[in-house]
Amino acid sequence: AQKITQTQPGMFVQEKEAVTLDCTYDTSDQSYGLFWYKQPSSGEMIFLIYQGSYDEQNATEGRYSLNFQKARKSANLVISASQLGDSAMYFCAIGRGGSARQLTFGSGTQLTVLP
Amino acid sequence: DTEVTQTPKHLVMGMTNKKSLKCEQHMGHRAMYWYKQKAKKPPELMFVYSYEKLSINESVPSRFSPECPNSSLLNLHLHALQPEDSALYLCASSQDFAGPTGELFFGEGSRLTVL
């Protein structure tokens, strides 16, 4: 079984500042993928970034980067230069074999960006 | 705008009603998914179709019946639901079944209320 833990139910950040959203995982698989999704109030889940378990370099996508520490089983999301539009729920998820076909999501972190 | 379209956006039904949720994508994706999301909870996988065949059923009660008439359409037929089935139902698609990236494209969901 796989498990994702997000320990921050809510986070606040000032506009233009950086913020780190925590995610730890538990799996017995050797091959897995870690994903971050954003869910605004509209309901749509938006894919942000992906890290494969065998990837040696941390993933980056624009203002998003994933701080992957395999030994500690953590995959924290870093958002640089926060914008008001970043206010949303953020979910970390794990997929077996590195794919997204059976994702297990964490409980989420509600991020609020303050002007 | 999302490229996965879900209708209706809102649905209210009684426990004896039969209704359907519809999902459509025109991105040429061959895998389609149904997720259920209760309020303030993460999405939970219900069904996965790959190349129009049911590939994964996460032990969902039979009152939920999925159907994939063609590669662009995914339906979820609802019958004899319970009030606890009230939730946001999210449809998603991906290019293939076991792709290594997190490119699940989600719709905005259908918000279902069972009275």
Interface residues (C-beta under 8 A of the other chain):
Chain A: G33 F35 W36 Y37 S42 G43 E44 M45 I46 F47 I49 Y50 G52 F91 A93 G95 G97 G98 S99 A100 R101 Q102 L103 F105 G106 S107 G108
Chain B: T2 A31 K41 P42 P43 E44 L45 V48 S50 S55 I56 L88 L90 A92 S94 F97 A98 G99 P100 T101 G102 E103 L104 F105 F106 G107 E108 G109 R111
